[in-house]
Structure formats: structure tokens, C-alpha cells
Amino acid sequence: MIFVVRMEHPDGEEWGQYVAEHVSYLRGLITRGHLLASGPVKGSVLRAGLLIFRAESEQQVRQWIEDDPFSRENLIVTLDICQWDPLFGCLSEVSSGVLPPVLQDQTAG
């Protein structure tokens, strides 16, 4: 399953103090195949990032977020996790591959 996470952080000295450790932690998740992509959201009121995870469950994603240095230091002020099925485009190989019936009919033949 694929999950998209948006997390927001306050800007300031604490963010700067822990961002390198946060990025190192995320790189480890990438190396282990759990995190597919991550990066900052541009033009956000607070500092924000999007993360795309491959996981067995939302609980697994929540645990990875909980283990993040930003979480440990209480620097995540908003967290949104949603399951996503990227049927089309560059991440389609990690999708369920199950098209809605209306699309199955249109692509048959």
C-alpha cells in the first residue's frame, strides 16, 4: 500500500537544529525501501513536507513518523496521512493495478 503524508513544522532554531538528523533518518527509510520520495512543500505558511511511503498499514507509517527526530522533539504540529493508489504515471508500478470498472471497460480490447 502507498501512503502520502503531509507534515508541518514551525520554522526557527529548533527546526534548524534537527533538520539534518531528520533528513538522515528519512534517507535510512529510503534505503530500506519504506520511503519512496520526500521533499518540502513550497509556499506553505509553516514549513511543510510531503512523504510517500510504501507500507503494510497506516499504523506502520505512524510508527515511522513517531520515530522521526522531528516527532521526538515535538516539532510536528500538523500531520495528515492518507492511503493513495497511484494507478497512473511514474508510481503506477507500486499501485494496486486495479482499475475502477468504468475504466476497465474503456481500456478493454
Backbone hydrogen bonds, N-H to C=O, Kabsch-Sander energy under -0.5 kcal/mol:
donor,donor_aa,acceptor,acceptor_aa,energy
2,I,84,W,-0.7
3,F,53,F,-2.3
4,V,82,C,-2.9
5,V,51,L,-2.9
6,R,80,D,-2.5
7,M,49,G,-2.3
8,E,78,T,-2.4
9,H,47,R,-3.5
16,G,12,G,-2.1
17,Q,13,E,-1.9
18,Y,14,E,-1.5
18,Y,15,W,-0.6
19,V,15,W,-1.5
22,H,18,Y,-2.4
23,V,19,V,-2.6
24,S,20,A,-2.2
25,Y,21,E,-2.3
26,L,22,H,-2.4
27,R,23,V,-2.5
28,G,24,S,-1.7
29,L,25,Y,-1.7
30,I,26,L,-2.1
31,T,27,R,-2.5
32,R,28,G,-1.9
33,G,30,I,-1.6
34,H,29,L,-2.3
35,L,29,L,-1.3
36,L,34,H,-0.6
36,L,52,I,-3.4
37,A,52,I,-1.2
39,G,50,L,-1.8
41,V,48,A,-2.7
42,K,40,P,-0.5
44,S,41,V,-0.7
47,R,9,H,-1.4
49,G,7,M,-2.4
50,L,39,G,-2.7
51,L,5,V,-2.4
52,I,37,A,-2.7
53,F,3,F,-2.9
53,F,51,L,-0.6
54,R,34,H,-3.2
55,A,1,M,-2.5
55,A,53,F,-0.5
61,V,57,S,-1.4
62,R,58,E,-2.8
63,Q,59,Q,-2.0
64,W,60,Q,-2.1
65,I,61,V,-2.4
66,E,62,R,-2.5
67,D,63,Q,-1.9
68,D,65,I,-1.2
71,S,68,D,-0.7
72,R,68,D,-2.4
73,E,69,P,-2.0
74,N,71,S,-2.1
75,L,70,F,-3.5
77,V,8,E,-2.7
77,V,75,L,-0.7
78,T,8,E,-1.1
80,D,6,R,-2.4
82,C,4,V,-2.3
84,W,2,I,-3.0
87,L,85,D,-2.3
92,S,89,G,-1.9
94,V,91,L,-2.0
95,S,92,S,-1.6
99,L,97,G,-0.9
103,L,100,P,-1.3
104,Q,100,P,-1.9
105,D,101,P,-2.1
106,Q,102,V,-1.0
107,T,103,L,-1.6
108,A,104,Q,-0.8
